[in-house]
Amino acid sequence: MTAPWFSSWRGKVVDNRARETADYERSELRLPAQFDGDRKARAFIGWDGVGVFDPEIDILRLASEYVSQYQNYSEACGRCMPGRAGGRILFDILDKIARGEGEKEDLEKLRSAIGVMKLSAKCEIGRTVPNAIDHLLTHFGAEFDQAIREKKRGKEYGKRFEYAAKITAPCVDACPDRVDIPAFIEGVRDRNPLASLAATRKFMPLAHTCGRVCPHPCEDSCRRGNLDAPLSIMELKRIGADYEDRYIGGINHAIRKKPPIGKKVAIVGAGPAGLTAGYYLAMNGAECDIFEALPVAGGEVMVGVPEYRMPVKKYLADIKLVEDSGAKIHLNSHIDSAKLLKMEKEYDAILLAYGARISKKLHCENENEKLKGYWSAINFLDQINLYEKFGIGEKVDFTGKTIVCVGGGFTSIDVVRCAIRANAKRVIMLYRRSEKVIIQNTSAEEYHEAVEEGVEFMFRSAIAKIIDEKGVIKRVLCNKFKMIEDPNGGRPQLTKLEGADFEIKCDYVIPAVSQESDNSILPPEWEIELTSWGTIKTDGKTYATNKKGVFSAGDCEYGPMTIVNAVGQGRRAANVALNYLQTGEIKRQNDEVMEDLLRTFRVFHKDEKISGYLGGAKRGESAKLSVKERKDNHREVKFALDAATAYEEASRCMRCYYIAMVALR
């Protein structure tokens, strides 16, 4: 809770203007009084009101500066006259009043323009920008009246102050990488797939990858879902990349490569986080070497995500883009503590992005890695994918075998679906919680496709004991659980059901409960701090460790995460590392600070009533291989949306942009 001097956010007015500071009423809303570090906010202004913390701030300047930020957007957009012309009118009138030249009738013109924009602008940004100005006119009308009456210039007019502005959207806010989702959708709607691809690559180099295996949290925050159904955002993302691959060829960067800055960065790990960081560092002039222990680049997406979900040729196209940036990938390069100490002398910064490739154990009775039939998920998927994608190693054949996998996330779903494709007689997934939770952990598509292919899911179940005969797994003893709801609304608790134990005859047990990192590579001399979870400790914002010049991102920093999370961390870590290389400072860009502030506001509201659009538009779905066509091979299961469906789906986007601004001290 914060105590603003005045706030009107989301219709909740807190007015402390007549109170002493000690008596300020606090707001329940998390308004950003603190911007970043020692920098404090003087005011916050956005789509749903204002929050003022500095009583000395010039309200006239605040209003004109906010509309100026919007005008920059509306001029570049130019898609609707009310939005574009309205922004110009608002700014011209507010600037006129702020410089002491306002007339009484200007206030009526201002209110008229506000009304027209709210009713007529095509997208949310044009409709909501006037809200904040409306709030200021309502609650600070005396200041506007005085400036007009006395022909008085605003006290901060013409003076230099710092303002941080950011455009967001509910879908963008929910995206861990903050990709400009409405922009790449707009490219599809405009039948300009390369523009769509460029909008994606400004934020992520792995467009093929994240257009296929992203868990798409953005869709859960799509405002269209409040009207009929969320957009198929992930499927629209792959349109531009597939078009480039099929019809254009070559490498098309969305950002311009900058001249060399004379600094070198070593990145440990060529997974999504390492590749992304390498790309943006190299494109910004740093010399990057990416060291990968595996014989192939790509990390867990390459050796952990099956071909039927992520075709190797598509991922290799993304990796080629990274290499074209100038980043050099060194394969079969296992890094240990001695090599890291050597790197410390040879490089100006180091990014640790070595993932989490140790499968955690089940901690059940008689669990032993040496038992025949005990196969960790990481090693199992390594063998499957190295063979299927590169012909390395041996083909997995489960003919006549029963496989029991324990898990509940993407890795476990990949395991059981690969086991089906390895011709297993029976494949069982044990999960301690419910069907609803496993869908939340993965996706409805992945879960239902696994069920279609013949995977048996046994919920609220776990292995209590592995039973072997002379070192060969024969069966497992399982416990059954019931869910006890927390009366205080906390996480439900599992309680063992007495007398409900059961056995399953099986040939293989594959634990896929989670992974952890091999932190033995860290030099003791560095004294790198770890979290209680065994991950590298950073502040989660700058991705800087307690060792100067050493950063960390991806699974080794956070624990097993989604691919888009790793990509987002890699881009942010690259930005902070770049600033460190150039200035010696560890700090976020204003854009990134704004992203974090806006996330606390929850741009999306599930109970919002949508008006101004016709509902009932059917969500576009791509075709996929039938169960018969896919269950015995690794062909890609889902096709792209066809051109007509992609256009119709992109046309459902309501362009829910919003703009917010912070005035800084």
FIDRENDO-383042 format. One record per residue (C-alpha): x, y, z; residue in three letters. Coordinates in steps of 0.25 Angstrom, whole numbers, padded with zeros to 4 digits, always signed. Each point is the difference from the previous one (the first is absolute). Example, Ala and Ser with C-alpha at 12.3 -4.5 7.8 and 13.67 -1.06 7.14 Angstrom:
% FIDRENDO-383042
+0049-0018+0031ALA;+0006+0014-0002SER;
***
This chain:
% FIDRENDO-383042
+0000+0000+0000MET;+0005+0014-0003THR;-0004+0014+0005ALA;-0001+0009-0012PRO;-0003+0015+0001TRP;-0011-0003-0010PHE;-0005-0012-0008SER;-0012-0003-0008SER;+0004-0014-0006TRP;-0011-0009-0004ARG;-0011+0009+0006GLY;+0006+0000+0014LYS;+0003+0014+0004VAL;+0010+0002+0011VAL;+0001+0015+0003ASP;+0011+0005+0010ASN;+0002+0014-0005ARG;-0006+0006+0012ALA;+0007-0009+0010ARG;+0013+0000+0007GLU;+0010-0011-0005THR;-0001-0008+0013ALA;-0016-0001-0002ASP;+0000-0004-0014TYR;-0010-0011-0004GLU;+0006-0012-0007ARG;-0004-0006-0013SER;-0003-0014-0001GLU;+0006+0000-0015LEU;+0015-0002-0002ARG;+0003+0013-0006LEU;+0015+0002-0003PRO;+0005+0010+0010ALA;+0014-0006-0002GLN;+0005-0001-0014PHE;+0013-0007+0000ASP;+0011+0000+0010GLY;+0001+0014+0006ASP;-0008+0006-0011ARG;-0014+0004+0005LYS;-0013+0002-0008ALA;-0006+0014+0001ARG;-0013-0005-0007ALA;-0005-0012-0007PHE;-0010+0003-0011ILE;-0007-0010-0009GLY;-0013-0006-0007TRP;-0008-0001+0013ASP;+0004+0013+0008GLY;+0012+0006+0007VAL;+0008-0001+0012GLY;+0007+0012+0005VAL;+0011-0001+0011PHE;+0007+0014-0001ASP;-0009+0012+0004PRO;+0009+0009-0008GLU;-0002-0007-0013ILE;-0005+0009-0011ASP;-0013-0007-0004ILE;-0001+0008-0013LEU;+0013-0005-0005ARG;-0003-0014+0005LEU;-0013+0000-0009ALA;+0007+0005-0012SER;+0012-0009+0001GLU;-0009-0012+0001TYR;-0007+0003-0012VAL;+0013+0004-0007SER;+0004-0015+0002GLN;-0013-0005-0005TYR;+0001+0009-0012GLN;+0013-0006-0004ASN;-0007-0013-0001TYR;-0012+0005-0007SER;+0008+0007-0011GLU;+0007-0013-0002ALA;-0012-0008+0000CYS;-0009+0008-0008GLY;-0011-0010-0001ARG;-0012+0008+0004CYS;-0003+0015-0001MET;-0006+0002+0014PRO;+0013-0006+0006GLY;+0010+0007-0008ARG;-0007+0014-0001ALA;-0006-0001+0014GLY;+0014-0002+0006GLY;+0005+0012-0008ARG;-0012+0008+0005ILE;+0002-0004+0014LEU;+0015+0004+0000PHE;-0002+0013-0007ASP;-0010+0005+0010ILE;+0007-0005+0012LEU;+0013+0005-0004ASP;-0007+0014-0003LYS;-0005+0000+0014ILE;+0013-0004+0006ALA;+0008+0011-0007ARG;-0010+0010+0005GLY;-0008+0003-0013GLU;-0013-0008+0003GLY;-0014+0006-0002GLU;-0012-0004+0007LYS;-0006-0007-0012GLU;+0012-0009+0000ASP;-0006-0008+0011LEU;-0013-0003-0007GLU;+0009-0004-0012LYS;+0008-0009+0008LEU;-0012-0006+0006ARG;-0006-0002-0014SER;+0012-0007-0005ALA;+0000-0009+0012ILE;-0014-0004-0003GLY;+0002-0003-0014VAL;+0013-0008+0002MET;-0007-0009+0011LYS;-0011-0003-0010LEU;+0007+0000-0013SER;+0014-0005+0001ALA;+0002-0014-0006LYS;+0009-0006+0011CYS;+0001+0001+0015GLU;+0012+0010+0000ILE;-0008+0010-0007GLY;-0012-0002+0009ARG;+0007+0000+0013THR;+0011+0011-0001VAL;-0011+0010+0002PRO;-0004-0006+0013ASN;+0012+0005+0008ALA;-0002+0014-0006ILE;-0015-0001+0004ASP;+0004-0003+0014HIS;+0010+0012+0001LEU;-0010+0009-0005LEU;-0010-0005+0010THR;+0009+0000+0012HIS;+0010+0011-0003PHE;-0010+0009-0008GLY;+0004+0012+0008ALA;+0015-0001-0005GLU;-0005+0001-0014PHE;-0010+0011+0002ASP;+0011+0008+0007GLN;+0010-0002-0011ALA;-0010+0005-0010ILE;-0006+0011+0008ARG;+0014+0006+0004GLU;+0007-0004-0013LYS;+0010-0007+0009LYS;+0010-0009-0005ARG;+0002-0014+0007GLY;+0011+0001+0010LYS;+0007-0012-0007GLU;-0003+0004-0014TYR;+0013+0000-0008GLY;+0008-0006+0011LYS;+0007-0014-0001ARG;-0005-0011+0007PHE;+0000-0015-0003GLU;-0012-0008-0004TYR;-0001-0015-0002ALA;-0011-0005-0009ALA;-0005-0014-0004LYS;-0010-0005-0009ILE;-0006-0014+0004THR;-0011-0009-0002ALA;-0007-0011+0008PRO;+0007-0011-0009CYS;+0013+0008+0000VAL;+0000+0001+0015ASP;-0003-0015+0002ALA;+0012-0004-0010CYS;+0013-0002+0008PRO;+0008+0006-0012ASP;-0010+0012-0001ARG;-0001-0003-0016VAL;-0008+0011-0007ASP;-0011-0010-0003ILE;-0010+0009-0006PRO;+0010+0005-0010ALA;+0004-0014-0005PHE;-0015-0004-0001ILE;-0002+0013-0008GLU;+0011-0004-0010GLY;-0009-0013-0002VAL;-0012+0008-0002ARG;+0006+0010-0009ASP;+0005-0013-0008ARG;+0014+0005+0002ASN;+0007-0013+0007PRO;+0014+0006+0000LEU;-0005+0012+0008ALA;-0006-0009+0009SER;+0013-0008+0002LEU;+0007+0013+0002ALA;-0009+0004+0011ALA;+0003-0013+0007THR;+0015+0000-0002ARG;+0002+0013+0006LYS;-0003-0007+0013PHE;+0004-0015-0003MET;+0009-0006-0010PRO;-0006-0014+0002LEU;-0013+0003-0008ALA;-0002-0014-0006HIS;+0002-0006+0014THR;-0009+0009+0008CYS;-0010-0001-0011GLY;-0001-0015+0003ARG;+0003-0003+0014VAL;-0004+0012+0008CYS;-0010-0003+0011PRO;-0006+0014-0005HIS;-0004+0006+0014PRO;-0004+0012-0009CYS;-0012-0007-0005GLU;-0005-0001+0015ASP;+0000+0015+0000SER;-0006+0003-0013CYS;-0011+0010+0002ARG;-0007-0007-0012ARG;-0003-0012+0009GLY;-0009+0009+0008ASN;-0008+0002-0013LEU;+0000-0014-0006ASP;+0013-0007-0001ALA;+0015+0004+0002PRO;+0008+0001-0013LEU;+0009-0011-0005SER;+0012+0009+0003ILE;+0011-0011+0000MET;-0005-0005-0013GLU;+0000+0014-0006LEU;+0015+0002+0005LYS;+0005-0011-0009ARG;-0006+0005-0013ILE;+0011+0010-0003GLY;+0011-0010+0003ALA;-0006-0011-0008ASP;-0002+0010-0012TYR;+0015+0005+0000GLU;+0004-0015+0001ASP;-0008-0004-0012ARG;-0001+0011-0009TYR;+0012+0010+0003ILE;+0012-0007+0006GLY;+0012+0007+0005GLY;+0001+0007+0013ILE;-0009+0012+0003ASN;+0004+0007+0013HIS;-0010+0010+0006ALA;+0010+0008+0007ILE;+0013+0007-0006ARG;+0013-0006+0004LYS;+0008+0011+0007LYS;+0015+0002-0001PRO;+0010-0007+0009PRO;+0001+0005+0014ILE;+0013-0007+0003GLY;-0005-0009+0011LYS;-0001-0015+0001LYS;-0011-0009+0007VAL;+0001-0015+0003ALA;-0014-0007+0001ILE;+0000-0014+0006VAL;-0012-0007-0006GLY;-0006+0000-0014ALA;-0014-0002+0004GLY;-0011+0011-0002PRO;+0005+0009+0011ALA;+0014-0001-0005GLY;-0003+0001-0015LEU;-0009+0012+0003THR;+0010+0008+0008ALA;+0011-0003-0010GLY;-0009+0005-0011TYR;-0003+0014+0006TYR;+0014+0002+0005LEU;+0006-0003-0013ALA;-0010+0008-0008MET;+0004+0012+0010ASN;+0015-0002-0003GLY;+0005-0009+0011ALA;+0009-0012-0004GLU;-0007-0012+0005CYS;+0005-0015+0002ASP;-0011-0010+0004ILE;+0005-0013+0006PHE;-0009-0012-0001GLU;+0004-0014+0006ALA;-0009-0007-0009LEU;+0003-0004-0014PRO;-0011+0008-0005VAL;-0005+0014+0003ALA;-0014+0004+0005GLY;+0000-0006+0014GLY;-0012-0007+0005GLU;-0008+0005-0011VAL;+0009-0008-0010MET;+0002-0013+0009VAL;-0012+0001+0009GLY;-0012+0005-0009VAL;-0004-0011-0010PRO;+0001+0002-0015GLU;-0015-0001-0001TYR;-0002+0012+0008ARG;+0013+0008-0005MET;+0005-0005-0013PRO;+0015+0001+0000VAL;+0001+0008-0013LYS;-0008+0011+0005LYS;+0008+0001+0013TYR;+0013+0000-0008LEU;-0005+0012-0008ALA;-0002+0007+0013ASP;+0014-0004+0004ILE;+0006+0005-0013LYS;-0006+0013+0002LEU;+0008+0001+0013VAL;+0012-0004-0007GLU;-0002+0010-0011ASP;+0000+0011+0011SER;+0015-0003+0002GLY;-0002-0009+0013ALA;+0009-0012-0001LYS;-0005-0013+0006ILE;+0011-0010+0004HIS;-0006-0015+0002LEU;+0005-0011+0008ASN;+0006+0011+0009SER;-0002-0005+0015HIS;+0003+0012+0009ILE;+0005-0003+0014ASP;+0005+0009+0011SER;+0014+0001-0005ALA;-0004+0005-0014LYS;-0010+0010+0007LEU;+0012+0006+0007LEU;+0008+0001-0013LYS;-0012+0006-0006MET;-0001+0011+0011GLU;+0014+0005-0005LYS;-0004-0001-0015GLU;-0014+0005-0001TYR;-0006+0013+0005ASP;-0013-0007+0005ALA;-0005-0014+0002ILE;-0014-0005-0002LEU;-0003-0013+0007LEU;-0012-0007-0008ALA;+0004-0014+0002TYR;-0014-0005+0003GLY;-0005-0011+0009ALA;+0003-0014-0006ARG;+0000-0008+0013ILE;-0013-0008+0002SER;-0005+0000+0014LYS;-0003-0013+0007LYS;-0014-0005+0004LEU;+0006-0002+0015HIS;-0008-0013+0000CYS;+0004-0013+0006GLU;+0010-0009-0007ASN;+0003+0011-0010GLU;+0013-0003-0007ASN;+0006+0006-0013GLU;+0007-0013-0002LYS;-0013-0008-0001LEU;-0003-0005-0014LYS;-0012+0007-0005GLY;+0003+0013+0008TYR;+0002+0011-0010TRP;+0001+0015+0004SER;-0009+0009-0009ALA;+0012+0008-0005ILE;+0008-0012-0004ASN;-0012-0006-0007PHE;-0004+0012-0008LEU;+0015+0003-0003ASP;+0000-0014-0007GLN;-0013+0002-0007ILE;+0003+0013-0006ASN;+0015-0002-0003LEU;-0004-0012-0008TYR;-0013+0006-0007GLU;+0006+0013-0003LYS;+0015-0003-0003PHE;+0001-0015-0001GLY;+0009+0000+0012ILE;+0000-0012+0009GLY;-0011-0011+0000GLU;-0015+0000-0003LYS;-0008-0003+0012VAL;-0009-0012-0001ASP;-0011-0003+0010PHE;-0007-0011-0007THR;-0008-0008+0010GLY;+0004+0008+0012LYS;-0008+0008+0010THR;+0006+0013+0004ILE;-0004+0008+0013VAL;+0004+0015+0000CYS;-0002+0009+0012VAL;-0002+0014-0002GLY;-0009+0011-0004GLY;+0007+0010-0009GLY;+0004+0002-0014PHE;+0012-0010+0002THR;-0009-0011+0005SER;-0010+0002-0012ILE;+0012+0000-0010ASP;+0004-0013+0007VAL;-0013-0008-0001VAL;-0003+0005-0014ARG;+0014-0004-0005CYS;-0002-0014+0007ALA;-0013-0002-0008ILE;+0008+0003-0013ARG;+0011-0010+0005ALA;-0011-0011-0001ASN;-0003-0002+0015ALA;-0011-0010+0003LYS;-0005+0009+0011ARG;+0004+0014+0005VAL;-0004+0005+0014ILE;+0001+0014+0006MET;-0001+0001+0015LEU;-0003+0014+0005TYR;-0002+0004+0015ARG;-0010+0011-0004ARG;-0012+0001-0009SER;-0003+0001-0015GLU;-0003+0015+0001LYS;+0014+0003+0006VAL;+0008-0009-0010ILE;-0007+0009-0011ILE;+0004+0012+0007GLN;+0014-0005+0001ASN;+0001-0003-0015THR;-0012+0003-0009SER;-0013-0006-0004ALA;+0005-0003-0014GLU;+0012-0008+0005GLU;-0008-0008+0011TYR;-0012-0003-0010HIS;+0009-0004-0011GLU;+0007-0010+0010ALA;-0013-0006+0004VAL;-0004-0001-0015GLU;+0013-0008-0002GLU;-0003-0010+0011GLY;+0008+0005+0012VAL;-0007-0004+0013GLU;-0001+0011+0011PHE;-0001-0004+0014MET;-0003+0012+0009PHE;+0003+0002+0015ARG;+0009-0012-0001SER;+0015-0001+0003ALA;+0011-0012+0001ILE;+0003-0004+0014ALA;+0009-0012-0004LYS;+0007-0005-0012ILE;+0000-0015+0000ILE;+0011-0008-0007ASP;+0005-0014-0002GLU;+0015-0002-0001LYS;+0002+0015-0004GLY;-0011+0000-0010VAL;-0012+0009+0002ILE;-0013-0009+0000LYS;-0011+0009+0006ARG;-0003+0012+0009VAL;-0008+0002+0013LEU;-0008+0013-0001CYS;-0007+0008+0010ASN;-0014+0007-0002LYS;-0003+0014+0005PHE;-0012+0009+0003LYS;+0000+0015-0001MET;-0003+0008+0012ILE;-0004+0014-0002GLU;+0006+0011+0008ASP;-0011+0008+0007PRO;+0008+0012-0001ASN;+0001-0001-0015GLY;+0015-0005+0000GLY;+0005-0011-0009ARG;-0008-0013+0002PRO;+0007-0011+0008GLN;+0002-0014-0004LEU;-0003-0011+0010THR;+0003-0015-0002LYS;-0012-0009-0001LEU;+0002-0012+0009GLU;-0003-0013-0006GLY;+0000+0005-0014ALA;+0014-0004-0004ASP;+0002-0007-0014PHE;+0010-0006-0008GLU;+0004+0001-0015ILE;+0008-0010-0007LYS;+0010+0007-0009CYS;+0014+0000-0007ASP;+0004+0014+0001TYR;-0001+0011+0010VAL;+0003+0014-0005ILE;+0000+0011+0011PRO;-0003+0014-0006ALA;-0004+0007+0012VAL;+0010+0012-0002SER;+0015+0003-0003GLN;+0011+0007+0007GLU;+0013+0006-0004SER;+0014-0005+0001ASP;+0006+0011+0008ASN;+0013-0007+0002SER;+0006+0008-0012ILE;+0000+0013+0009LEU;+0013+0004+0005PRO;+0001+0000+0015PRO;+0008+0012-0001GLU;-0012+0008-0005TRP;-0009-0003+0012GLU;-0012+0000-0009ILE;-0013+0001+0008GLU;-0010-0011-0002LEU;-0015+0000+0004THR;-0006-0010+0009SER;-0005-0007-0013TRP;+0015-0002-0004GLY;-0001+0011-0012THR;+0009+0011-0002ILE;-0005+0012+0008LYS;-0002+0013-0007THR;-0010+0011+0003ASP;-0009-0005-0012GLY;+0000+0013-0007LYS;+0014+0003-0004THR;+0005-0014+0000TYR;+0013+0004+0007ALA;+0006-0010+0010THR;+0008+0005+0012ASN;+0013-0002-0008LYS;+0003+0013-0008LYS;-0001-0002-0015GLY;-0007-0014+0001VAL;-0015-0001-0004PHE;-0009-0012+0000SER;-0013-0003-0008ALA;-0009-0012-0003GLY;-0002-0013+0008ASP;+0013+0001+0008CYS;-0005+0014+0005GLU;-0015-0003+0002TYR;-0001-0015-0001GLY;-0008-0008-0011PRO;-0008+0010-0007MET;-0007+0002-0014THR;+0007+0003-0012ILE;-0006+0014-0001VAL;+0005+0003+0014ASN;+0014-0004-0003ALA;+0000+0009-0013VAL;-0006+0012+0008GLY;+0011-0002+0011GLN;+0011-0001-0011GLY;-0004+0013-0007ARG;-0001+0007+0013ARG;+0013-0005+0005ALA;+0006+0004-0013ALA;-0005+0014+0002ASN;+0006+0002+0014VAL;+0013-0007-0004ALA;+0001+0010-0012LEU;-0002+0012+0009ASN;+0010-0006+0010TYR;+0010-0002-0012LEU;-0001+0015-0004GLN;-0002+0007+0013THR;+0004-0009+0011GLY;-0014+0001+0006GLU;-0010-0011+0004ILE;-0014+0005-0004LYS;-0012-0002-0008ARG;-0005+0008-0011GLN;-0012+0009+0003ASN;-0008-0008-0010ASP;+0003-0012+0009GLU;-0003+0007+0013VAL;-0014+0004-0006MET;-0003-0014-0004GLU;+0002-0005+0014ASP;-0008+0011+0006LEU;-0011-0002-0010LEU;-0001-0015+0003ARG;-0003+0004+0014THR;-0013+0007-0005PHE;-0006-0012-0007ARG;-0003+0006-0013VAL;-0010-0011-0003PHE;-0013-0001+0008HIS;-0008-0014-0002LYS;-0013+0007+0004ASP;+0001+0012-0009GLU;-0012+0001-0009LYS;+0004+0003-0015ILE;-0008+0010-0008SER;+0002+0005-0014GLY;+0002-0013-0006TYR;-0009-0011-0006LEU;+0002-0013+0007GLY;-0002-0014-0005GLY;+0013-0001-0009ALA;+0005-0014+0000LYS;+0014-0002+0004ARG;+0010-0005-0011GLY;+0006-0013+0002GLU;+0010-0007-0009SER;-0001-0014-0005ALA;+0008-0011+0006LYS;+0004-0015-0003LEU;-0010-0010+0004SER;+0004-0010+0011VAL;+0002-0011-0010LYS;+0009+0009-0008GLU;+0009+0005+0011ARG;+0001-0010+0012LYS;+0011-0009-0007ASP;+0009+0011-0005ASN;+0006+0014+0003HIS;-0007+0008-0011ARG;-0004+0014+0005GLU;-0014-0002+0005VAL;-0006+0014-0002LYS;+0000+0007-0013PHE;+0000+0015-0002ALA;-0013+0008-0001LEU;-0004+0001-0015ASP;+0001+0014-0006ALA;-0015+0003+0001ALA;-0002-0005+0014THR;+0013+0008+0004ALA;-0006+0013-0006TYR;-0013-0003+0007GLU;+0006-0003+0013GLU;+0009+0012+0000ALA;-0012+0009-0003SER;-0006-0004+0013ARG;+0011+0008+0007CYS;-0006+0012+0007MET;+0014+0007+0002ARG;-0001+0001+0015CYS;+0012+0010+0001TYR;+0001+0009+0012TYR;+0010+0010+0004ILE;+0006+0004+0013ALA;+0010+0011+0005MET;+0008+0002+0012VAL;+0005+0014+0003ALA;+0014-0001+0007LEU;+0007+0008+0011ARG;
***
